[in-house]
Amino acid sequence: MPELISTPARIPVPGGKRIEEYVGRVATGTSTASLARMHAPAGWEEPAQVPEFDEITLVLDGRLLVEHDGGVTEVPAGQAVLTRAGERVRYRVGPEGADYVAVCVPAFEPGLAHRQD
């Protein structure tokens, strides 16, 4: 039977970023995939990571900058980026901030991100 998810789980993170998980380990106990909406304030950035999951990110507003071993990929509103498991990446946003949706396969879990402080 379909399950309506009207209220996402809020996942606290430092730096003023807001994560609202609709499907995933926290919101629904789903480990195969996760779906979350993010709001990152102007200038937000996170440490580099080498995740154990693929991540598909669709930017709704603003722009996301994805640093990787080959340089930086700029993802403006209306475009998406796919990063693959085992690839070193670092996410940040520009001065306008960004709203975006991320799908992780398998589902996001902090321990699977392997953040490099």
C-alpha positions as CSV (number, residue, x, y, z in Angstrom):
1,M,0.0,0.0,0.0
2,P,1.4,3.5,-0.8
3,E,2.7,5.5,2.1
4,L,2.1,9.2,2.1
5,I,5.0,11.1,3.6
6,S,3.7,14.6,4.5
7,T,6.2,15.5,7.2
8,P,9.9,14.9,6.5
9,A,12.4,14.0,9.3
10,R,14.7,17.0,10.1
11,I,18.3,16.0,10.3
12,P,20.5,18.4,12.2
13,V,23.8,19.4,10.6
14,P,26.3,22.2,11.4
15,G,26.7,25.4,9.4
16,G,23.1,26.3,9.0
17,K,22.2,23.8,6.4
18,R,18.7,22.2,6.7
19,I,18.1,18.6,5.6
20,E,14.5,17.3,5.3
21,E,14.6,13.6,4.7
22,Y,11.4,12.2,3.1
23,V,12.6,8.7,2.5
24,G,15.7,7.1,4.1
25,R,17.2,5.5,7.2
26,V,15.9,8.2,9.5
27,A,12.4,9.0,8.0
28,T,11.2,5.6,6.9
29,G,13.8,3.0,7.9
30,T,14.6,2.5,4.2
31,S,18.2,1.5,3.5
32,T,18.1,1.0,-0.3
33,A,17.7,4.7,-1.2
34,S,17.1,8.1,0.4
35,L,15.4,11.2,-0.8
36,A,16.0,14.6,0.9
37,R,15.4,18.2,0.3
38,M,18.2,20.6,1.4
39,H,18.5,24.3,2.0
40,A,22.1,25.5,2.2
41,P,22.6,29.2,3.2
42,A,25.0,31.5,1.4
43,G,28.6,30.4,1.6
44,W,27.8,27.0,3.1
45,E,30.4,24.2,2.5
46,E,31.2,20.8,3.9
47,P,34.3,18.7,4.2
48,A,35.4,16.5,1.4
49,Q,34.0,12.9,1.4
50,V,34.5,9.6,-0.3
51,P,31.0,8.1,0.0
52,E,29.9,4.5,-0.3
53,F,26.7,5.6,-2.2
54,D,25.9,7.2,-5.6
55,E,24.3,10.6,-5.2
56,I,22.0,12.4,-7.7
57,T,21.5,16.0,-6.9
58,L,18.9,18.3,-8.6
59,V,19.3,22.0,-7.9
60,L,16.0,23.8,-7.5
61,D,17.3,27.3,-6.7
62,G,20.8,28.9,-6.5
63,R,23.8,26.8,-7.5
64,L,25.8,24.0,-6.1
65,L,29.6,23.6,-6.6
66,V,31.0,20.1,-6.5
67,E,34.7,19.9,-6.1
68,H,36.3,16.6,-7.3
69,D,39.7,15.4,-8.4
70,G,39.2,16.8,-12.0
71,G,38.2,20.3,-10.8
72,V,34.9,21.9,-9.9
73,T,31.5,21.2,-11.5
74,E,29.0,24.1,-11.2
75,V,25.4,23.0,-11.1
76,P,22.9,25.8,-11.6
77,A,19.1,25.7,-10.9
78,G,17.3,23.3,-13.2
79,Q,20.3,21.0,-13.7
80,A,21.5,17.8,-11.9
81,V,24.8,16.1,-11.1
82,L,25.5,12.5,-10.5
83,T,28.5,11.6,-8.2
84,R,29.5,8.0,-7.9
85,A,30.4,5.9,-4.8
86,G,34.1,5.9,-4.1
87,E,34.7,9.3,-5.8
88,R,36.2,12.1,-3.7
89,V,33.8,15.1,-3.7
90,R,33.2,18.2,-1.7
91,Y,29.9,20.2,-1.9
92,R,29.6,24.0,-1.4
93,V,27.3,26.8,-2.5
94,G,27.9,30.3,-3.7
95,P,26.9,33.6,-2.2
96,E,23.2,33.1,-3.1
97,G,22.9,29.7,-1.3
98,A,21.0,26.8,-2.8
99,D,17.9,24.6,-2.5
100,Y,18.3,21.1,-3.9
101,V,17.0,17.6,-3.7
102,A,19.4,14.6,-3.2
103,V,18.8,10.9,-3.9
104,C,21.4,8.5,-2.5
105,V,21.7,4.8,-3.4
106,P,22.0,3.1,-1.0
107,A,20.5,5.5,1.5
108,F,22.6,8.2,3.1
109,E,24.1,7.5,6.5
110,P,26.8,9.7,8.0
111,G,29.2,6.8,8.5
112,L,28.9,5.9,4.8
113,A,30.0,9.4,3.7
114,H,33.5,9.0,5.0
115,R,34.0,12.7,5.5
116,Q,37.6,14.0,5.6
117,D,37.9,16.8,8.0
